[in-house]
Amino acid sequence: MKIGIPGGLLYYRYEPFVRTFFNELEVDAEYSTRSNKEILDLGARNCVDEACLPMKLFHGHAAKLQKTCDYITVPRIMNCEFGESICPKFRGLPELVGSGTGKSNQIFTEPIYMNDKEKLKKALKKGCRQIGVSDSRLEKAFRSALENQSNTSFGLNEDGYRHRVFLAGHPYNIYDSFANLNLLQKLHHLDIGVITEEWVNRSELMGELTGFIKRPYWFFLIHNFAPAMVLMKRKDIDGIVYVSSFCCGTDSVTIELIKNSIGSFPFLVLKLDEQTGEAGYNTRLEAFREVLK
Amino acid sequence: MKITFPHIGDAHLIGRIFFADIGIDIITPHPNTVKVLEKGSEISPDEICIPFKLMISNLMEAYRLGADTVIMPATMGPCRLGEYGELLKSILDKRGYRFRWILLDSPTDIGKKELRRRLSCVISDSDKTMPQILRALYGTYKIVKNLELLDQRAHILAGYEIQKGACKQVLTACRRELAEVREIRTALRIIRDHMNGLEKARMDFNRQPLHLLVTGEIFSMIEPFANHHLEELLMDMGVSFEKRVTLGWWINRTVINPFQLKTLYTRSNHYLPYAIGGYAKETVEEGIQCSRKGYDGLIQVFPVGCMPEIVAKAVFSKMMKEQKLSVLTVIYDEMDGEAGYITRIEAFVDMLERRKRAGISKGGCSARAASAEAAVRGKANVLSGH
């Protein structure tokens, strides 16, 4: 029995957890490769047309693994560590993948509430029983996976470049170098270093959110809007680069809120879609560098 | 304090009667048109959904007419509606529209006390006593319900009318008269009169029109402009249809029965078992009903980029393979050219009609025709289906 683990969406954030967890379970797991053209084409063919690029890439990963694996893990993430929600598509991910690829061999589809460890364990337990793993082994795997996740540090904070920008966006857009057309390398080439939201601590984040008339509930709104404000006020950065996917629902709100609060501070929004032509993209980055000067 | 809120279907028509009854004047912006949408798009972010663009335009208009307080319903779901208030405030503040905002969140997020405080803000200008206000609230609820019954009945009878457009005329006449009314009792009487008028219209019950179900994203369902007047189009085509996602349905779900006590165990939905935000789960449930109860087809409506309904669309594509279900998904955007939409809907209706005729000539479709007729003849059916 082989279990496929698609390397898309929040895998970029929870990789240590997922890797340790499945290693400790001692099951035969296959990880998909980094995204590439083949995966994108597969995804675009299998996914509902209106979905965004990261969703299509995830479908591509899943469809590719389905050729060789008996089961595919498709998590249903309802909310994140502090109760923030992500996007309705994450909550309906098993259904999306199921109807897109036409197969119903998805496992670990129980709703995951990451703000409650017991609930999280319960959800994983149901998945483990599906593949015949004992509860005691799950217990051990869960503990070391959590430990590994919290011991791993994420984020980029680069020194030694002429300019420094806050690279905002969702982790699967920032760290997937195929989706963002090698953005990091391109920025370095233009002598621009980046810092990411992981370098702003939680108390600072919360401090920036007090001006709202309502407590925001999206993970990516909190984790992009607030760090942008913090870093700008700290004068740590020369500009903000927001890498977003075309037709992203949450970003349409986040970007507007940032725009309305930063005044004339340099701000570049890059939209990613299925096109892989780089010329327009490069020109915009070069123009942004001129603005930073 | 001058209250306003964005247009959503009959909310202003009915809301005005309620507030007039308790002695508060509200500001009603112009009904939604292409111009209104254009004005909204100018200052909204590109990729936000269409309801937002309409709402922001409504509020700007209301500000010009003298409104200073906005009531907005809000959710804590992952759907964008919950952040509308925040974004509206951010954009409007920047442009100098200084409103006071009253966000009506669900009590699980802000607490009952806070919700009560916000509600009391809304009615602080009224000189009526609490029992009078509650009575007005109940009367308003009755208006919503009765108007929806009238709508529902007209939608079904549209397939059987002998004189083309009779049902549509009743609905427009009723709404025109309601716009003049300032008392709840008169409003209820007007609706009752029109209900009687509808019953008197001549019908041909030997016909076997198509019986469709219309469902989708809630704003597009309730606000006629957001679905390019789909209901009128279907009525003109002589199709008999039902629409369950309405203002009264929303009130029932969120205000009167927020925990879904009755429906909890009666509905099983293995296609989309979890609430994912918005009303995607409910849309899928409508689809299941559609295949079970013998409707001829389903039309799903949503604005471009709506996150929850995209999931519902994917689920429908799976259901279409597994069950006998015909779905047309119509996605509306800012383009005001209607010809394309009309052609697609006509083609869908045409296809279903051919299929139905073929089925009847073979004598196979009697069950469907019977169920449609039952819905027409028995008024009780309409009531229980509500």
Interface residues (C-beta under 8 A of the other chain):
Chain A: V48 E50 A51 R76 M78 S85 I86 C87 P88 K89 F90 R91 G92 E95 L96 G98 S99 G100 G102 P111 F212 I213 K214 R215 P216 Y217 W218 L221 F246 C247 C248 G249 T250 D251 S252 V253 I255 E256 L257 N260 S261
Chain B: S44 P45 D46 E47 I48 C49 A74 M76 G77 P78 C79 R80 G82 E83 G85 E86 L87 K89 S90 I91 K94 W101 L103 D105 D109 Y271 L272 Y274 A275 I276 G277 G278 A280 V304 G305 C306 M307 P308 I310 V311 K313 A314 V315 S317 K318 K321 I331
